Amino acid sequence: MNERFWENLEILLIDKGMSWADLARKIFKGQYVYPSEFNRLYQTFRHYKSNRLMPQLKWVERIVAVLEIDYAKICLGGRDGTSITDVRSHSC
């Protein structure tokens, strides 16, 4: 499921015209002051993506909020999110 998560996220970013760095800036907004702090957070995010690791739940929730999407779109790939009744009961 981890690979599907990152593939779905990449499709959503393309649809929204965002880069990975743009997403990281929005996810970590308020958590860094200096560029080196952002770089450290971005490298951690990139490590998860490159190794197809499932990110922390708080990151997934933040991604869902930032992209203004339904949880099902990112984890299950449903563009309309209508196929899942309780998406929280399913793990990515």
C-alpha positions as a Markdown table, in Angstrom:
| # | Residue | x | y | z |
|---|---|---|---|---|
| 1 | Met | 0.0 | 0.0 | 0.0 |
| 2 | Asn | 2.9 | 2.3 | 0.6 |
| 3 | Glu | 3.7 | 2.4 | -3.1 |
| 4 | Arg | 0.1 | 3.2 | -3.9 |
| 5 | Phe | 0.1 | 6.0 | -1.4 |
| 6 | Trp | 3.1 | 7.7 | -3.0 |
| 7 | Glu | 1.8 | 7.1 | -6.6 |
| 8 | Asn | -1.6 | 8.6 | -5.7 |
| 9 | Leu | 0.1 | 11.6 | -4.0 |
| 10 | Glu | 2.2 | 12.2 | -7.0 |
| 11 | Ile | -0.9 | 12.2 | -9.3 |
| 12 | Leu | -2.7 | 14.6 | -6.9 |
| 13 | Leu | 0.3 | 17.0 | -6.9 |
| 14 | Ile | 0.4 | 17.0 | -10.7 |
| 15 | Asp | -3.4 | 17.7 | -10.8 |
| 16 | Lys | -2.9 | 20.7 | -8.4 |
| 17 | Gly | 0.3 | 21.9 | -10.2 |
| 18 | Met | 2.4 | 21.6 | -7.0 |
| 19 | Ser | 6.0 | 20.3 | -6.6 |
| 20 | Trp | 7.2 | 18.1 | -3.8 |
| 21 | Ala | 8.9 | 21.1 | -2.2 |
| 22 | Asp | 5.7 | 23.1 | -2.3 |
| 23 | Leu | 3.9 | 20.3 | -0.5 |
| 24 | Ala | 6.7 | 20.0 | 2.1 |
| 25 | Arg | 6.6 | 23.8 | 2.7 |
| 26 | Lys | 2.8 | 23.6 | 3.4 |
| 27 | Ile | 3.1 | 20.5 | 5.5 |
| 28 | Phe | 5.8 | 21.9 | 7.7 |
| 29 | Lys | 4.6 | 25.5 | 7.8 |
| 30 | Gly | 5.4 | 27.0 | 11.2 |
| 31 | Gln | 7.8 | 24.3 | 12.1 |
| 32 | Tyr | 10.9 | 25.9 | 10.7 |
| 33 | Val | 12.5 | 29.4 | 10.6 |
| 34 | Tyr | 15.8 | 28.9 | 8.8 |
| 35 | Pro | 16.4 | 27.3 | 5.4 |
| 36 | Ser | 18.6 | 24.6 | 7.0 |
| 37 | Glu | 15.6 | 23.6 | 9.3 |
| 38 | Phe | 13.4 | 23.3 | 6.2 |
| 39 | Asn | 16.1 | 21.4 | 4.4 |
| 40 | Arg | 16.3 | 18.8 | 7.3 |
| 41 | Leu | 12.5 | 18.4 | 7.2 |
| 42 | Tyr | 12.4 | 18.1 | 3.4 |
| 43 | Gln | 15.2 | 15.5 | 3.4 |
| 44 | Thr | 13.3 | 13.4 | 5.9 |
| 45 | Phe | 10.1 | 13.7 | 3.8 |
| 46 | Arg | 12.1 | 12.9 | 0.7 |
| 47 | His | 13.6 | 9.8 | 2.4 |
| 48 | Tyr | 10.1 | 8.5 | 3.1 |
| 49 | Lys | 9.1 | 9.1 | -0.5 |
| 50 | Ser | 12.3 | 7.6 | -2.1 |
| 51 | Asn | 12.1 | 4.5 | 0.1 |
| 52 | Arg | 8.3 | 4.2 | -0.3 |
| 53 | Leu | 7.8 | 4.3 | 3.5 |
| 54 | Met | 4.5 | 5.1 | 4.9 |
| 55 | Pro | 4.6 | 8.5 | 6.5 |
| 56 | Gln | 3.6 | 9.3 | 10.0 |
| 57 | Leu | -0.2 | 9.6 | 10.5 |
| 58 | Lys | 0.2 | 13.3 | 11.4 |
| 59 | Trp | 1.9 | 13.9 | 8.1 |
| 60 | Val | -0.9 | 12.0 | 6.2 |
| 61 | Glu | -3.5 | 14.1 | 8.0 |
| 62 | Arg | -1.6 | 17.3 | 7.2 |
| 63 | Ile | -1.3 | 16.3 | 3.6 |
| 64 | Val | -5.0 | 15.7 | 3.4 |
| 65 | Ala | -5.7 | 19.1 | 5.0 |
| 66 | Val | -3.2 | 20.9 | 2.8 |
| 67 | Leu | -4.4 | 19.4 | -0.5 |
| 68 | Glu | -8.1 | 19.7 | 0.6 |
| 69 | Ile | -8.8 | 16.1 | -0.4 |
| 70 | Asp | -10.6 | 13.1 | 1.0 |
| 71 | Tyr | -8.5 | 10.6 | 2.8 |
| 72 | Ala | -9.6 | 7.9 | 0.4 |
| 73 | Lys | -8.1 | 9.7 | -2.6 |
| 74 | Ile | -4.6 | 9.5 | -1.2 |
| 75 | Cys | -4.7 | 6.0 | 0.3 |
| 76 | Leu | -7.0 | 4.2 | -2.0 |
| 77 | Gly | -6.8 | 6.2 | -5.2 |
| 78 | Gly | -10.5 | 6.9 | -5.6 |
| 79 | Arg | -10.7 | 10.3 | -7.2 |
| 80 | Asp | -14.2 | 10.9 | -6.0 |
| 81 | Gly | -13.7 | 9.2 | -2.6 |
| 82 | Thr | -17.3 | 7.8 | -2.7 |
| 83 | Ser | -16.4 | 4.1 | -2.7 |
| 84 | Ile | -15.3 | 4.1 | 1.0 |
| 85 | Thr | -17.9 | 4.6 | 3.7 |
| 86 | Asp | -15.4 | 5.0 | 6.6 |
| 87 | Val | -12.0 | 5.8 | 5.2 |
| 88 | Arg | -10.4 | 6.0 | 8.7 |
| 89 | Ser | -11.1 | 2.3 | 9.3 |
| 90 | His | -8.8 | 1.5 | 6.3 |
| 91 | Ser | -5.1 | 1.8 | 6.6 |
| 92 | Cys | -3.0 | 2.9 | 3.7 |
